[in-house]
Amino acid sequence: MEAMQETMIEVKNLVKKYGTFTAVNSIGFSVQKGEIFGLLGPNGAGKSTTLEMMVGLRKPDEGTAIIGGFDISREMKKVKEVIGIQLQSTTLFELLTVEEILRLYASFYRVNVSIPDLIEEMVLTEKTKSRIKTLSGGQKQRLAIALALVHDPWIIFLDEPTTGLDPQARRTLWDIVLKLKEKGKTTVLTTHYMDEAHVLCDRIAIMDQGKLIALDTPTNLVKSLQSDSAVEFQFEGEFLTGELEMIDGVKQVGKRKDTYVLYTDDIQMTLINLIHMTTKKDIKLTDLQTRTSTLEDVFIHMTGRSLREE
């Protein structure tokens, strides 16, 4: 019985169609208590539609989900009592102060948390008496998360929480999400930022064109490439790209627009052999750089294109 209580979300064959277009194509996964679970993929992959079906904003055409022990198809009212939601865009009463809008939202629920403590946790103490219209983008996002937490939910849904924010504001939000985990909250977030998913998420479901194409920990997903490092370059000249696969040390070859990527576990051997081959063929390398493999490399390997491509 205890093991069953650890599973906070069970998604079962969710489908959403718009005419002949299938936005979400029979996906399923589970999320454990206290886990930060990421839905990662490019714009249009179906991440937000999946989240919106889970929280009752869109009705699935097929399938269902069990959230906190309640079925979204039959017990949505109970589901809403145990979840908090921050959507991509939140329309707020801009003439209210931060404290006023939080107290207003708190009045909608039977149970709510301490408003001063919540304001402090969201790094908004200095803005307690400020009108919402005066807040920065990052402050408004933190306020939106505060509104999602005002009734002390078990499960938090965050839809692209850092889109459009500057690096400092993004880092502040990351800290807030990690503190939610420390408090035992279960968090589901959608993102198309690979670094964000890697830093925050215990497990990641990668979506593309409405389908779930991979699900694992960030570390295991990167390990699935079977290479630790990547060599990126462009070149001037001509040669057969198939020759790259023959270079000693190269395990896989990828391409993103005009940039070639060689995946390898022996970066020194790969660099030496690449330079030797291109020198012999009088090919000039440009924009040569090395790095560790990332989640974006996983996505490119699986789909043949970048997370950033529309």
C-alpha positions as a LaTeX table, in Angstrom:
\begin{tabular}{lrrr}
\hline
Residue & $x$ (\AA) & $y$ (\AA) & $z$ (\AA) \\
\hline
Met1 & 0.00 & 0.00 & 0.00 \\
Glu2 & 2.87 & 2.33 & 0.86 \\
Ala3 & 4.44 & 1.83 & $-2.58$ \\
Met4 & 1.17 & 2.84 & $-4.24$ \\
Gln5 & 1.13 & 6.08 & $-2.26$ \\
Glu6 & 4.58 & 6.93 & $-3.61$ \\
Thr7 & 3.21 & 7.21 & $-7.15$ \\
Met8 & 1.65 & 10.67 & $-7.30$ \\
Ile9 & 0.86 & 10.74 & $-11.03$ \\
Glu10 & $-0.01$ & 7.95 & $-13.44$ \\
Val11 & $-0.64$ & 9.03 & $-17.03$ \\
Lys12 & $-2.38$ & 6.42 & $-19.17$ \\
Asn13 & $-2.46$ & 6.61 & $-22.98$ \\
Leu14 & $-3.38$ & 10.29 & $-23.25$ \\
Val15 & $-4.50$ & 11.41 & $-26.70$ \\
Lys16 & $-5.49$ & 14.87 & $-27.94$ \\
Lys17 & $-6.53$ & 15.56 & $-31.53$ \\
Tyr18 & $-7.52$ & 18.70 & $-33.39$ \\
Gly19 & $-9.21$ & 17.55 & $-36.55$ \\
Thr20 & $-6.73$ & 15.37 & $-38.40$ \\
Phe21 & $-3.79$ & 16.68 & $-36.32$ \\
Thr22 & $-2.73$ & 14.60 & $-33.31$ \\
Ala23 & $-1.15$ & 16.93 & $-30.75$ \\
Val24 & $-0.57$ & 14.21 & $-28.14$ \\
Asn25 & $-0.27$ & 10.64 & $-29.33$ \\
Ser26 & $-1.04$ & 8.00 & $-26.67$ \\
Ile27 & 1.58 & 8.86 & $-24.09$ \\
Gly28 & 1.99 & 7.35 & $-20.63$ \\
Phe29 & 4.33 & 7.77 & $-17.67$ \\
Ser30 & 4.36 & 7.89 & $-13.87$ \\
Val31 & 5.77 & 10.42 & $-11.40$ \\
Gln32 & 6.90 & 9.53 & $-7.90$ \\
Lys33 & 6.38 & 11.50 & $-4.70$ \\
Gly34 & 8.97 & 14.27 & $-4.24$ \\
Glu35 & 10.23 & 13.94 & $-7.81$ \\
Ile36 & 10.93 & 16.78 & $-10.23$ \\
Phe37 & 9.71 & 15.37 & $-13.52$ \\
Gly38 & 10.43 & 17.20 & $-16.77$ \\
Leu39 & 8.63 & 17.19 & $-20.10$ \\
Leu40 & 11.34 & 18.27 & $-22.53$ \\
Gly41 & 10.95 & 19.02 & $-26.22$ \\
Pro42 & 10.78 & 21.75 & $-28.86$ \\
Asn43 & 7.86 & 24.15 & $-29.25$ \\
Gly44 & 4.87 & 22.24 & $-30.61$ \\
Ala45 & 6.00 & 18.86 & $-29.24$ \\
Gly46 & 2.84 & 18.48 & $-27.15$ \\
Lys47 & 4.29 & 19.27 & $-23.71$ \\
Ser48 & 1.85 & 22.02 & $-22.72$ \\
Thr49 & $-1.14$ & 20.14 & $-24.16$ \\
Thr50 & $-0.18$ & 17.12 & $-22.05$ \\
Leu51 & 0.09 & 19.26 & $-18.93$ \\
Glu52 & $-3.21$ & 21.02 & $-19.66$ \\
Met53 & $-5.02$ & 17.68 & $-19.96$ \\
Met54 & $-3.53$ & 16.56 & $-16.64$ \\
Val55 & $-4.81$ & 19.64 & $-14.81$ \\
Gly56 & $-8.27$ & 19.76 & $-16.40$ \\
Leu57 & $-7.82$ & 22.63 & $-18.84$ \\
Arg58 & $-8.27$ & 20.36 & $-21.87$ \\
Lys59 & $-10.32$ & 17.19 & $-22.10$ \\
Pro60 & $-8.45$ & 14.15 & $-23.43$ \\
Asp61 & $-9.90$ & 12.46 & $-26.50$ \\
Glu62 & $-8.62$ & 9.15 & $-25.14$ \\
Gly63 & $-6.88$ & 7.96 & $-22.00$ \\
Thr64 & $-6.79$ & 9.43 & $-18.52$ \\
Ala65 & $-4.46$ & 10.28 & $-15.63$ \\
Ile66 & $-4.52$ & 9.55 & $-11.91$ \\
Ile67 & $-3.33$ & 12.61 & $-10.00$ \\
Gly68 & $-2.82$ & 12.28 & $-6.25$ \\
Gly69 & $-5.03$ & 9.21 & $-6.30$ \\
Phe70 & $-7.88$ & 10.88 & $-8.21$ \\
Asp71 & $-8.95$ & 10.20 & $-11.80$ \\
Ile72 & $-9.02$ & 13.36 & $-13.94$ \\
Ser73 & $-11.93$ & 11.97 & $-15.98$ \\
Arg74 & $-14.21$ & 11.49 & $-12.95$ \\
Glu75 & $-12.77$ & 13.38 & $-9.96$ \\
Met76 & $-11.42$ & 16.64 & $-11.34$ \\
Lys77 & $-12.76$ & 18.67 & $-8.42$ \\
Lys78 & $-10.70$ & 16.58 & $-6.00$ \\
Val79 & $-7.68$ & 16.77 & $-8.30$ \\
Lys80 & $-7.80$ & 20.57 & $-8.19$ \\
Glu81 & $-7.63$ & 20.53 & $-4.40$ \\
Val82 & $-4.24$ & 18.77 & $-4.41$ \\
Ile83 & $-2.51$ & 20.50 & $-7.35$ \\
Gly84 & $-1.08$ & 23.95 & $-8.01$ \\
Ile85 & $-0.60$ & 25.31 & $-11.52$ \\
Gln86 & 1.62 & 27.98 & $-13.07$ \\
Leu87 & 0.84 & 28.43 & $-16.77$ \\
Gln88 & 2.99 & 29.99 & $-19.50$ \\
Ser89 & 1.04 & 33.24 & $-19.27$ \\
Thr90 & $-0.87$ & 34.37 & $-16.20$ \\
Thr91 & $-3.28$ & 37.32 & $-16.28$ \\
Leu92 & $-3.18$ & 39.07 & $-12.92$ \\
Phe93 & $-5.09$ & 41.96 & $-11.35$ \\
Glu94 & $-2.37$ & 44.52 & $-11.95$ \\
Leu95 & $-3.69$ & 47.16 & $-9.55$ \\
Leu96 & $-3.59$ & 44.79 & $-6.57$ \\
Thr97 & $-0.45$ & 44.46 & $-4.48$ \\
Val98 & 1.49 & 41.20 & $-4.14$ \\
Glu99 & 0.07 & 40.62 & $-0.67$ \\
Glu100 & $-3.51$ & 41.47 & $-1.71$ \\
Ile101 & $-3.65$ & 39.02 & $-4.62$ \\
Leu102 & $-2.16$ & 36.22 & $-2.52$ \\
Arg103 & $-4.73$ & 36.78 & 0.22 \\
Leu104 & $-7.48$ & 36.87 & $-2.42$ \\
Tyr105 & $-6.39$ & 33.52 & $-3.86$ \\
Ala106 & $-5.98$ & 32.05 & $-0.37$ \\
Ser107 & $-9.64$ & 32.89 & 0.34 \\
Phe108 & $-10.68$ & 30.48 & $-2.43$ \\
Tyr109 & $-9.39$ & 27.45 & $-0.49$ \\
Arg110 & $-10.23$ & 25.76 & 2.78 \\
Val111 & $-6.53$ & 25.39 & 3.61 \\
Asn112 & $-3.76$ & 27.88 & 2.91 \\
Val113 & $-0.20$ & 28.62 & 3.93 \\
Ser114 & 1.28 & 31.62 & 5.72 \\
Ile115 & 1.26 & 34.49 & 3.22 \\
Pro116 & 4.32 & 36.30 & 4.71 \\
Asp117 & 6.32 & 33.04 & 4.64 \\
Leu118 & 5.25 & 32.34 & 1.05 \\
Ile119 & 6.26 & 35.85 & $-0.04$ \\
Glu120 & 9.67 & 35.35 & 1.57 \\
Glu121 & 10.16 & 31.95 & $-0.08$ \\
Met122 & 9.42 & 33.50 & $-3.49$ \\
Val123 & 12.00 & 36.27 & $-2.87$ \\
Leu124 & 9.29 & 38.93 & $-3.01$ \\
Thr125 & 9.48 & 40.40 & 0.49 \\
Glu126 & 10.57 & 43.83 & $-0.77$ \\
Lys127 & 7.58 & 43.82 & $-3.16$ \\
Thr128 & 4.91 & 42.87 & $-0.60$ \\
Lys129 & 3.10 & 46.22 & $-0.88$ \\
Ser130 & 3.96 & 46.86 & $-4.55$ \\
Arg131 & 1.30 & 46.79 & $-7.25$ \\
Ile132 & 1.64 & 43.89 & $-9.65$ \\
Lys133 & 2.00 & 46.18 & $-12.67$ \\
Thr134 & 5.34 & 47.41 & $-11.27$ \\
Leu135 & 6.91 & 43.93 & $-11.06$ \\
Ser136 & 9.58 & 42.66 & $-13.43$ \\
Gly137 & 9.07 & 39.56 & $-15.58$ \\
Gly138 & 10.93 & 37.36 & $-13.12$ \\
Gln139 & 9.01 & 38.75 & $-10.16$ \\
Lys140 & 5.69 & 38.11 & $-11.92$ \\
Gln141 & 6.72 & 34.53 & $-12.61$ \\
Arg142 & 7.63 & 34.01 & $-8.95$ \\
Leu143 & 4.29 & 35.52 & $-7.96$ \\
Ala144 & 2.51 & 33.12 & $-10.35$ \\
Ile145 & 4.27 & 30.22 & $-8.62$ \\
Ala146 & 3.30 & 31.66 & $-5.22$ \\
Leu147 & $-0.35$ & 31.70 & $-6.33$ \\
Ala148 & 0.01 & 28.03 & $-7.29$ \\
Leu149 & 1.33 & 27.24 & $-3.79$ \\
Val150 & $-1.06$ & 29.29 & $-1.67$ \\
His151 & $-3.21$ & 26.26 & $-0.73$ \\
Asp152 & $-0.24$ & 23.99 & 0.06 \\
Pro153 & $-0.77$ & 21.52 & $-2.83$ \\
Trp154 & 0.89 & 18.11 & $-3.02$ \\
Ile155 & 1.74 & 18.42 & $-6.71$ \\
Ile156 & 2.97 & 21.49 & $-8.63$ \\
Phe157 & 2.68 & 21.94 & $-12.41$ \\
Leu158 & 5.00 & 24.53 & $-13.98$ \\
Asp159 & 4.57 & 25.25 & $-17.69$ \\
Glu160 & 7.71 & 26.80 & $-19.24$ \\
Pro161 & 8.41 & 28.71 & $-16.00$ \\
Thr162 & 11.56 & 30.51 & $-17.20$ \\
Thr163 & 10.73 & 31.37 & $-20.82$ \\
Gly164 & 11.69 & 34.96 & $-21.58$ \\
Leu165 & 13.57 & 35.52 & $-18.32$ \\
Asp166 & 17.12 & 36.82 & $-18.01$ \\
Pro167 & 19.81 & 34.41 & $-16.69$ \\
Gln168 & 19.68 & 35.73 & $-13.12$ \\
Ala169 & 15.88 & 35.45 & $-12.94$ \\
Arg170 & 16.08 & 31.91 & $-14.34$ \\
Arg171 & 18.58 & 30.89 & $-11.64$ \\
Thr172 & 16.37 & 32.35 & $-8.91$ \\
Leu173 & 13.45 & 30.26 & $-10.18$ \\
Trp174 & 15.64 & 27.16 & $-10.31$ \\
Asp175 & 16.46 & 27.65 & $-6.63$ \\
Ile176 & 12.75 & 27.94 & $-5.81$ \\
Val177 & 11.92 & 24.71 & $-7.67$ \\
Leu178 & 14.72 & 22.84 & $-5.87$ \\
Lys179 & 13.43 & 24.11 & $-2.51$ \\
Leu180 & 9.99 & 22.73 & $-3.36$ \\
Lys181 & 11.63 & 19.33 & $-3.73$ \\
Glu182 & 13.28 & 19.74 & $-0.31$ \\
Lys183 & 9.80 & 20.28 & 1.15 \\
Gly184 & 8.61 & 16.99 & $-0.36$ \\
Lys185 & 6.52 & 18.51 & $-3.15$ \\
Thr186 & 6.11 & 16.66 & $-6.44$ \\
Thr187 & 6.80 & 18.90 & $-9.44$ \\
Val188 & 6.06 & 18.48 & $-13.14$ \\
Leu189 & 7.58 & 21.09 & $-15.40$ \\
Thr190 & 7.69 & 21.61 & $-19.14$ \\
Thr191 & 10.69 & 23.23 & $-20.77$ \\
His192 & 12.64 & 23.46 & $-24.00$ \\
Tyr193 & 15.83 & 24.46 & $-22.18$ \\
Met194 & 18.12 & 21.45 & $-21.97$ \\
Asp195 & 20.32 & 22.99 & $-19.24$ \\
Glu196 & 17.25 & 23.66 & $-17.11$ \\
Ala197 & 16.02 & 20.08 & $-17.47$ \\
His198 & 19.47 & 18.70 & $-16.67$ \\
Val199 & 19.89 & 20.80 & $-13.53$ \\
Leu200 & 16.38 & 20.44 & $-12.09$ \\
Cys201 & 14.86 & 17.14 & $-13.15$ \\
Asp202 & 15.22 & 13.74 & $-11.52$ \\
Arg203 & 13.78 & 12.19 & $-14.67$ \\
Ile204 & 12.92 & 13.56 & $-18.09$ \\
Ala205 & 10.37 & 12.53 & $-20.69$ \\
Ile206 & 11.46 & 13.77 & $-24.12$ \\
Met207 & 8.55 & 14.55 & $-26.44$ \\
Asp208 & 8.55 & 15.14 & $-30.17$ \\
Gln209 & 5.57 & 15.54 & $-32.51$ \\
Gly210 & 3.15 & 14.42 & $-29.81$ \\
Lys211 & 5.00 & 11.23 & $-28.95$ \\
Leu212 & 7.13 & 10.20 & $-25.99$ \\
Ile213 & 10.47 & 9.21 & $-27.50$ \\
Ala214 & 12.61 & 8.74 & $-24.38$ \\
Leu215 & 12.22 & 8.64 & $-20.59$ \\
Asp216 & 15.06 & 8.36 & $-18.08$ \\
Thr217 & 17.32 & 10.33 & $-15.78$ \\
Pro218 & 19.33 & 13.13 & $-17.45$ \\
Thr219 & 22.56 & 11.22 & $-16.81$ \\
Asn220 & 21.26 & 8.00 & $-18.35$ \\
Leu221 & 19.85 & 9.82 & $-21.37$ \\
Val222 & 23.24 & 11.36 & $-22.09$ \\
Lys223 & 24.94 & 8.00 & $-21.49$ \\
Ser224 & 22.64 & 6.49 & $-24.13$ \\
Leu225 & 24.76 & 8.33 & $-26.70$ \\
Gln226 & 27.61 & 6.02 & $-25.66$ \\
Ser227 & 30.00 & 8.96 & $-25.73$ \\
Asp228 & 31.11 & 11.48 & $-23.13$ \\
Ser229 & 32.37 & 14.28 & $-25.37$ \\
Ala230 & 31.61 & 16.04 & $-28.61$ \\
Val231 & 33.79 & 17.79 & $-31.20$ \\
Glu232 & 31.96 & 20.44 & $-33.23$ \\
Phe233 & 33.29 & 22.07 & $-36.37$ \\
Gln234 & 32.56 & 23.53 & $-39.76$ \\
Phe235 & 34.91 & 23.33 & $-42.71$ \\
Glu236 & 35.94 & 24.91 & $-45.99$ \\
Gly237 & 36.50 & 22.44 & $-48.79$ \\
Glu238 & 35.04 & 19.11 & $-49.80$ \\
Phe239 & 35.26 & 15.54 & $-48.57$ \\
Leu240 & 32.98 & 12.56 & $-48.12$ \\
Thr241 & 31.14 & 12.96 & $-44.82$ \\
Gly242 & 31.12 & 9.18 & $-44.47$ \\
Glu243 & 34.86 & 9.42 & $-43.85$ \\
Leu244 & 34.15 & 11.04 & $-40.48$ \\
Glu245 & 32.66 & 7.78 & $-39.22$ \\
Met246 & 35.96 & 6.05 & $-39.99$ \\
Ile247 & 38.03 & 8.33 & $-37.75$ \\
Asp248 & 39.52 & 6.43 & $-34.80$ \\
Gly249 & 37.71 & 7.28 & $-31.58$ \\
Val250 & 34.48 & 8.46 & $-33.24$ \\
Lys251 & 31.39 & 6.58 & $-32.07$ \\
Gln252 & 28.69 & 8.60 & $-33.80$ \\
Val253 & 28.46 & 11.49 & $-36.28$ \\
Gly254 & 25.77 & 14.14 & $-36.14$ \\
Lys255 & 25.00 & 17.27 & $-38.13$ \\
Arg256 & 23.15 & 20.46 & $-37.22$ \\
Lys257 & 22.75 & 22.76 & $-40.22$ \\
Asp258 & 26.36 & 23.43 & $-41.34$ \\
Thr259 & 27.96 & 22.11 & $-38.15$ \\
Tyr260 & 29.27 & 18.56 & $-37.83$ \\
Val261 & 29.38 & 16.85 & $-34.43$ \\
Leu262 & 31.66 & 13.92 & $-33.64$ \\
Tyr263 & 30.74 & 11.99 & $-30.48$ \\
Thr264 & 33.65 & 10.29 & $-28.76$ \\
Asp265 & 35.00 & 8.81 & $-25.53$ \\
Asp266 & 38.58 & 9.72 & $-26.48$ \\
Ile267 & 38.54 & 13.39 & $-27.40$ \\
Gln268 & 42.32 & 13.65 & $-27.79$ \\
Met269 & 42.49 & 10.77 & $-30.29$ \\
Thr270 & 39.51 & 12.13 & $-32.21$ \\
Leu271 & 41.00 & 15.63 & $-32.47$ \\
Ile272 & 44.40 & 14.32 & $-33.59$ \\
Asn273 & 42.87 & 12.09 & $-36.27$ \\
Leu274 & 40.43 & 14.77 & $-37.45$ \\
Ile275 & 43.20 & 17.34 & $-37.87$ \\
His276 & 45.44 & 14.78 & $-39.58$ \\
Met277 & 42.69 & 13.84 & $-42.05$ \\
Thr278 & 41.69 & 17.41 & $-42.91$ \\
Thr279 & 45.31 & 18.53 & $-43.22$ \\
Lys280 & 46.03 & 15.66 & $-45.61$ \\
Lys281 & 43.02 & 16.65 & $-47.73$ \\
Asp282 & 43.82 & 20.38 & $-47.52$ \\
Ile283 & 40.50 & 21.08 & $-45.78$ \\
Lys284 & 40.32 & 24.10 & $-43.47$ \\
Leu285 & 38.45 & 23.59 & $-40.20$ \\
Thr286 & 36.46 & 26.53 & $-38.82$ \\
Asp287 & 34.65 & 27.09 & $-35.50$ \\
Leu288 & 36.30 & 24.04 & $-33.95$ \\
Gln289 & 35.27 & 23.45 & $-30.34$ \\
Thr290 & 34.96 & 20.62 & $-27.85$ \\
Arg291 & 32.38 & 20.06 & $-25.11$ \\
Thr292 & 30.66 & 17.38 & $-23.08$ \\
Ser293 & 27.59 & 15.67 & $-24.53$ \\
Thr294 & 24.21 & 17.17 & $-23.59$ \\
Leu295 & 20.50 & 16.42 & $-23.65$ \\
Glu296 & 20.25 & 18.35 & $-26.91$ \\
Asp297 & 22.66 & 15.83 & $-28.42$ \\
Val298 & 20.28 & 13.08 & $-27.29$ \\
Phe299 & 17.39 & 14.83 & $-29.01$ \\
Ile300 & 19.37 & 15.42 & $-32.21$ \\
His301 & 20.46 & 11.77 & $-32.23$ \\
Met302 & 16.84 & 10.61 & $-31.90$ \\
Thr303 & 15.16 & 13.05 & $-34.29$ \\
Gly304 & 17.86 & 14.44 & $-36.57$ \\
Arg305 & 17.21 & 18.05 & $-35.58$ \\
Ser306 & 17.80 & 20.56 & $-32.81$ \\
Leu307 & 15.49 & 21.32 & $-29.88$ \\
Arg308 & 15.55 & 24.95 & $-31.06$ \\
Glu309 & 14.30 & 24.22 & $-34.56$ \\
Glu310 & 10.65 & 25.05 & $-35.16$ \\
\hline
\end{tabular}
